[in-house]
């Protein structure tokens, strides 16, 4: 793996040089875009709006448009905006992980320590593990300031980007039913169904079966086999009798678990 960022963790007066590595990868198939007429690859080019000619990547600069025109930004300008955050993952505070709603989580990365910082890295990792807390941090990656948490995961410190509060869209414009404040028979039955389906979470139990099935179809098509799409029965309207549906669901679940 190639690192995508090099800097250091600032933990009190302790400085831990680290590198950032991707922690996740896509499980979907890498599909190419083709011309339907002759199956030639579709290529995307960076072209000059005025001349229509292709522009080499090294000749492309970034700019921000003002009324007076574009202001071109150099690499030094991005670092000058906050030189510390471009090179430092600063631990601001420690919090209980459960206090952070899952809606805020964005992208995880692995942190690898420099050889000279193994002891300090292990100290922070083990402190996170024993305390059960996560460190709230800020840093700059790819010219964008990020908010993140540091947490212990197995032997590695994970940097998990989280969203700023202003990036969350409030659901005020959605048409939603009111929250129920009274206990009903239907709610009691729903809680029983939840309890019956409750089990210890095991991530290994869940696999990307869609990609595997799609790859199987691709291989079958390569052998000339005709693919048939199974008919799906879509229910547009459920029964208005929630109690009967809940009872039936409980009965079905009990038979499956028996």
Buried (B, 14 or more C-beta within 10 A) or exposed (E): EEBEBEBBBBBEEBEBBBBBBEBEEEEEEEEEEEEEEEEEEEEEEEEEEEEEEEEEEEEEEEEEEEEEEEEEBEEEEBBEEBEEBBBBBBBEEBEEEEEBEEEBBEBBBBBBBBEEBEEBBBBBBEBBBEEEBBBBBBBBBEEEEBBBBBBBBEEBBBBBBBBEEEEEEEEEEEEEEEEEEEEEEBEEBBEBBEEBEEEEEEEEEEEEEEEEEEEEEEEEEEEEEEEEEEEEEEEEEEEEEBEEBBBEBBEEBEEEEE
